[in-house]
Amino acid sequence: MSNRKLGAFECASIGLGCMNLSHAYGTPPSEKEAEQLLLSALDMGYNMLDTAALYGFGNNEVLLGKVLKQRRNEFVLASKCGMFKNDAGVREINGRPDVIRKTCEDSLGRLQTDVIDLYYLHRWDRNVPIEESVGALSDLVTEGKVRGVGLSEVSADTLRKAHAVHPISAVQTEYSLWTRNPEIAVLDTCRELGAAFVAFSPLARAYLTGKLRDIYALTEKDLRRDMPRFEVDNYARNLLLLDSIEEVAEQENCTLAQLALAWVLAQGEHVIAIPGTTNLNHLKENFSAKDVFLSADVIARLDKIINQDTVVGARYNALTQAEIDTEEVA
């Protein structure tokens, strides 16, 4: 599958989400292992890497800066502001212009670069009009510190308000066979406005790989433990859906993960997927999914098996849900 447009850039339809190299899903890899994975990703052809000030509370950006500074011209660098660890050591959502500027300056230092290619507002701070936050991001573009502006987990209405202030290069939101919220409005609005749609967790946080069968194997601090879909009874029911999905993958001569990623990419030429992994074999497997073509009949079959009506449990708990602006499936 050919490269896809991401703001002023073109990149492979599958990029690398770097979050789990620092936190979120169990124990992160060692620095040496993370370095090997990042360098291998570039060697394989990954040319868009996604990080954030929040990931590892800055350590993920430090990792990318240290490992990849000599190869900076080989990839599109995406990072995020607006959600970070504050001076009190607490995760904070803050979209004030002065805070966005400081976060950007700090990120540039950690990433060891002069410019961030795509800079997302990680979360819309409801205490600050979206126009003010995007205005601050626009100023960073004017100053040459940022090349493109993005938004994460926003509604179509918020996207339109932001786009009126500064062209939005991309919207990043969770999207996969089991998370269909973007289909309500954001996916089409991105297409209309010429923005890329970047799908995070396209493998449903490992569910769609078929490799996470025992929910009790998750470590105590694994963020999935607080997600309703991964609650023991809910997950057991969701696992039942995978048998039929695996049959399709076998018929298409691809892995379950490749099938799930190919489905995401088939939803539009403006869609880019950013699966994350700490495993070199999975890194190669995921990237190969860009060459898997699914017919309309196969896509329809997958849609029937797993969708918003067949999946059990909300994607976020109530506290986290209150922090995001995306439309919700009724």
RAJOGI-V823972 format. One record per helix or strand of 2 or more residues. SS is the DSSP state (2 for helix, 1 for strand). FROM is the first residue (numbers start at 1). LEN is the number of residues. Records with the same first field share a line. If there is no record, write none. Layout:
BEGIN
SS: FROM-LEN + FROM-LEN
END
This chain:
BEGIN
1: 4-3 + 9-3 + 16-2 + 48-3 + 76-6 + 83-3 + 91-3 + 116-6 + 146-7 + 168-7 + 196-5 + 271-4
2: 19-3 + 31-14 + 55-20 + 97-15 + 130-13 + 156-10 + 181-4 + 186-8 + 204-6 + 215-3 + 223-4 + 228-3 + 232-8 + 242-10 + 256-10 + 280-12 + 296-10 + 318-4
END
